[in-house]
Amino acid sequence: MQKLKHIKTIFSIKDLENLSGIKAHTIRIWEKRYGLLEPERTDTNIRFYSLQSLQKLLNISFLNANGYKISKIAELDETGFKTEIDKLVNSQVNKDDFLNNLKISMINYDIQLFEKTYQNVIAKLSFSEVFTDYFIPFLAEIGLLWQSGSINPTHEHFISNLIKQKILLEIHKLQLIAPIHDDKFFVMFLPDNEIHDIGLTFMHYQVLKKGYKSIMLGSSVPMDCLKPFVGKSEKVIFVSYFTIQPEIENVIPYLETFKTNVLNSSNAELYVLGKQVSDMIDENPKLKGIHLFSSLGSTISKI
């Protein structure tokens, strides 16, 4: 079988520090004092760590955060190590434990660990709580890890798609129920060349949950395609999420064009959130009918 391309299998000690939260100095002490990790060396004598070493360090960090002393962890054989990890995964977990499990799942492309971890927390919290309190911080962290080179795009895509599957599952349940409000409906879209749709998909879920009709158009929607939704008897609320597009200098021109070309009726508004507008939340009198939000929570409250 041909190996998958672009899967990262070699890590520097800085990568280990970024992924585990354990300082490089501490990692080296654990190596020398307890023999917990064994770095390899390139032909030019540069230290590196394997994927197995990274997984082991994440597990060590997980056990240590749950009260296990490093000296005791060092005494565990492979079977005992796995037993203690499984015991904690199946017990109550806090946010740090949850996020650590997601990292291990991501690095190892381990769907079963993701499912086990998710089912454990969803049994105690609502889906909205899991997404806002657990998944959002995790997605923010993996974005930083990807930018630093500690993980590669396949890791991010793998875990992001698993999270998106959970949102879609909840959406499917809600779509079996008829809307209870008919005074307005929502149209979800991303602008041209914007493909990051997890946040928008969660907004779609929240609107459906509140009993409104919501139409999901998805990524890279041309502005002209939105015009037919305006002018109907009920009010239309367009919702978009600017993560990387439009570029910062083009955000206001895009919104001005949207106002002129699409919001030509008092019966239509646009809600925008995402990184590209997070510092533009003050209402602009020239953009009447367009509302910018700094967070999912503030957007949901507006609905």
LINVEN-V905561 format. One record per residue. N is the residue number from 0. RES is the residue in one small letter. PSI is psi in whole degrees, -180 to 180 (none if undefined). Layout:
N|RES|PSI / N|RES|PSI
//
This chain:
0|m|134 / 1|q|136 / 2|k|147 / 3|l|140 / 4|k|155 / 5|h|14 / 6|i|122 / 7|k|126 / 8|t|-5 / 9|i|131 / 10|f|142 / 11|s|169 / 12|i|-28 / 13|k|-39 / 14|d|-46 / 15|l|-42 / 16|e|-46 / 17|n|-42 / 18|l|-34 / 19|s|-23 / 20|g|2 / 21|i|127 / 22|k|145 / 23|a|-39 / 24|h|-43 / 25|t|-41 / 26|i|-43 / 27|r|-37 / 28|i|-44 / 29|w|-35 / 30|e|-52 / 31|k|-42 / 32|r|-38 / 33|y|-7 / 34|g|30 / 35|l|-29 / 36|l|151 / 37|e|96 / 38|p|150 / 39|e|174 / 40|r|144 / 41|t|176 / 42|d|-23 / 43|t|17 / 44|n|27 / 45|i|128 / 46|r|142 / 47|f|165 / 48|y|147 / 49|s|170 / 50|l|-37 / 51|q|-37 / 52|s|-41 / 53|l|-46 / 54|q|-43 / 55|k|-42 / 56|l|-41 / 57|l|-40 / 58|n|-39 / 59|i|-46 / 60|s|-40 / 61|f|-49 / 62|l|-43 / 63|n|-40 / 64|a|-19 / 65|n|23 / 66|g|1 / 67|y|129 / 68|k|145 / 69|i|-39 / 70|s|-36 / 71|k|-38 / 72|i|-40 / 73|a|-23 / 74|e|-13 / 75|l|135 / 76|d|-179 / 77|e|-42 / 78|t|-45 / 79|g|-37 / 80|f|-50 / 81|k|-38 / 82|t|-45 / 83|e|-38 / 84|i|-49 / 85|d|-37 / 86|k|-43 / 87|l|-38 / 88|v|-35 / 89|n|-3 / 90|s|-177 / 91|q|137 / 92|v|147 / 93|n|-178 / 94|k|-42 / 95|d|-40 / 96|d|-44 / 97|f|-49 / 98|l|-37 / 99|n|-41 / 100|n|-38 / 101|l|-37 / 102|k|-45 / 103|i|-44 / 104|s|-44 / 105|m|-48 / 106|i|-38 / 107|n|2 / 108|y|48 / 109|d|96 / 110|i|-38 / 111|q|-40 / 112|l|-40 / 113|f|-48 / 114|e|-44 / 115|k|-44 / 116|t|-44 / 117|y|-47 / 118|q|-33 / 119|n|-42 / 120|v|-32 / 121|i|-18 / 122|a|-17 / 123|k|-22 / 124|l|162 / 125|s|163 / 126|f|-39 / 127|s|-40 / 128|e|-42 / 129|v|-44 / 130|f|-50 / 131|t|-38 / 132|d|-22 / 133|y|-54 / 134|f|-41 / 135|i|-49 / 136|p|-36 / 137|f|-44 / 138|l|-38 / 139|a|-41 / 140|e|-42 / 141|i|-26 / 142|g|-42 / 143|l|-39 / 144|l|-38 / 145|w|-43 / 146|q|-33 / 147|s|-8 / 148|g|6 / 149|s|-26 / 150|i|169 / 151|n|173 / 152|p|-30 / 153|t|-36 / 154|h|-48 / 155|e|-45 / 156|h|-41 / 157|f|-54 / 158|i|-34 / 159|s|-40 / 160|n|-34 / 161|l|-41 / 162|i|-43 / 163|k|-37 / 164|q|-39 / 165|k|-39 / 166|i|-44 / 167|l|-35 / 168|l|-44 / 169|e|-36 / 170|i|-43 / 171|h|-41 / 172|k|-43 / 173|l|-30 / 174|q|-11 / 175|l|-8 / 176|i|132 / 177|a|143 / 178|p|148 / 179|i|-9 / 180|h|137 / 181|d|13 / 182|d|-19 / 183|k|158 / 184|f|164 / 185|f|142 / 186|v|115 / 187|m|129 / 188|f|158 / 189|l|145 / 190|p|173 / 191|d|133 / 192|n|8 / 193|e|123 / 194|i|-5 / 195|h|101 / 196|d|6 / 197|i|-46 / 198|g|-43 / 199|l|-39 / 200|t|-38 / 201|f|-38 / 202|m|-40 / 203|h|-45 / 204|y|-46 / 205|q|-39 / 206|v|-44 / 207|l|-40 / 208|k|-33 / 209|k|0 / 210|g|19 / 211|y|157 / 212|k|134 / 213|s|132 / 214|i|123 / 215|m|116 / 216|l|-21 / 217|g|-153 / 218|s|156 / 219|s|58 / 220|v|122 / 221|p|141 / 222|m|-40 / 223|d|-26 / 224|c|-12 / 225|l|-16 / 226|k|-40 / 227|p|-17 / 228|f|-17 / 229|v|144 / 230|g|1 / 231|k|171 / 232|s|-39 / 233|e|157 / 234|k|143 / 235|v|132 / 236|i|113 / 237|f|139 / 238|v|129 / 239|s|161 / 240|y|110 / 241|f|101 / 242|t|-50 / 243|i|-16 / 244|q|145 / 245|p|160 / 246|e|154 / 247|i|-47 / 248|e|-14 / 249|n|0 / 250|v|-54 / 251|i|-46 / 252|p|-39 / 253|y|-46 / 254|l|-39 / 255|e|-42 / 256|t|-39 / 257|f|-44 / 258|k|-44 / 259|t|-44 / 260|n|-27 / 261|v|-46 / 262|l|57 / 263|n|22 / 264|s|145 / 265|s|-6 / 266|n|21 / 267|a|142 / 268|e|166 / 269|l|127 / 270|y|131 / 271|v|135 / 272|l|174 / 273|g|169 / 274|k|-35 / 275|q|-17 / 276|v|7 / 277|s|-25 / 278|d|15 / 279|m|33 / 280|i|-12 / 281|d|137 / 282|e|134 / 283|n|118 / 284|p|-24 / 285|k|-13 / 286|l|49 / 287|k|134 / 288|g|-5 / 289|i|126 / 290|h|126 / 291|l|139 / 292|f|149 / 293|s|-10 / 294|s|163 / 295|l|-42 / 296|g|-44 / 297|s|-33 / 298|t|-46 / 299|i|-38 / 300|s|-28 / 301|k|-26 / 302|i|none
//
